[in-house]
Amino acid sequence: MISGKFGEYGELFFEIELIASNGEIFPVEAILDTGFTTGYLAINFQDIEALEWPLIRSKIRLGTARGEDFFDLYEGRVIIDSQEFIIPAHVGDELSEILIGSQWLDRMELVVNKPRGILTLEIVQDL
């Protein structure tokens, strides 16, 4: 189980780890975006350079809060709740935060009790 924290505007922050192609691990803070329903991870293009993840597909059209946009799809490696996963990662411009999508909620239990400060994610099913 991983504990998260609440942002100033109600965001749900969790620390995850991104694994570069060379095995280097980068701990990062990501926002759980329940509106990001079609994927597991979204990151900015500048972040992909350090990770050197392999490209799967280019120019995928995806609906966002700002309308439709194009993303490239990479094969990403992440560690969440002490387990490593290989997942499709959406990479695009103008992403100011790393996002984890609601696809994780098919495999994880989210517990939120803001008045008590409880925010956790726990794997209940492997990918």
Residue pairs with C-beta under 8 A, 6 or more apart in sequence:
1 81
1 120
1 121
1 122
2 14
2 15
2 16
2 80
2 81
2 120
2 121
2 122
3 119
3 120
4 12
4 13
4 14
4 15
4 32
4 119
4 120
4 121
5 13
5 119
6 12
6 13
6 114
6 117
6 119
7 13
7 31
10 114
11 31
12 31
12 32
12 112
12 119
13 29
13 30
13 31
13 32
14 29
14 30
14 32
14 80
14 100
14 119
14 121
15 27
15 28
15 29
15 30
16 27
16 28
16 30
16 78
16 79
16 80
16 98
16 100
17 25
17 26
17 27
17 28
17 78
17 79
17 80
18 25
18 26
18 28
18 43
18 47
18 51
18 76
18 77
18 78
19 25
19 26
19 51
19 77
19 78
19 79
19 84
20 26
20 50
20 51
20 52
20 53
21 51
21 52
21 53
21 54
22 52
25 79
26 50
26 51
28 98
29 98
30 41
30 97
30 98
30 99
30 100
31 97
31 98
31 99
31 100
32 99
32 100
32 102
32 104
32 110
32 121
33 42
33 99
33 100
33 101
33 102
34 102
34 105
35 65
35 102
36 42
36 99
36 100
36 101
36 102
37 101
37 102
37 103
38 62
38 101
38 103
39 62
39 88
39 89
39 90
39 101
39 103
40 76
40 78
40 85
40 87
40 88
40 89
40 100
40 101
40 103
40 104
41 76
41 78
41 87
41 88
41 89
41 90
41 98
41 99
41 100
41 101
42 71
42 89
42 90
42 91
42 92
42 95
42 98
42 99
42 101
43 89
43 90
43 91
43 95
43 98
43 99
44 91
44 92
44 93
44 94
44 95
44 96
44 98
45 72
45 91
45 92
45 93
47 91
47 98
48 74
48 89
48 91
51 74
51 76
53 74
53 75
53 76
53 77
53 89
54 74
54 75
55 72
55 73
55 74
56 73
56 74
56 75
56 88
57 72
57 73
58 72
58 73
59 70
59 71
59 72
60 70
60 71
60 72
60 73
60 90
61 68
61 69
61 70
62 68
62 69
62 70
62 71
62 90
62 92
69 92
69 93
70 92
71 90
71 91
71 92
72 90
72 91
72 92
73 88
73 89
73 90
73 91
74 88
74 89
74 91
75 86
75 87
75 88
75 89
76 86
76 87
76 88
76 89
77 84
77 85
77 86
77 87
78 84
78 85
78 87
79 85
80 100
80 104
80 108
80 121
80 123
81 108
81 121
81 122
81 123
83 123
83 126
85 127
87 127
104 121
106 125
107 123
107 124
107 125
107 126
107 127
108 121
108 122
108 123
108 124
109 120
109 121
109 122
109 124
110 120
110 121
111 118
111 119
111 120
111 121
111 122
112 118
112 119
113 119
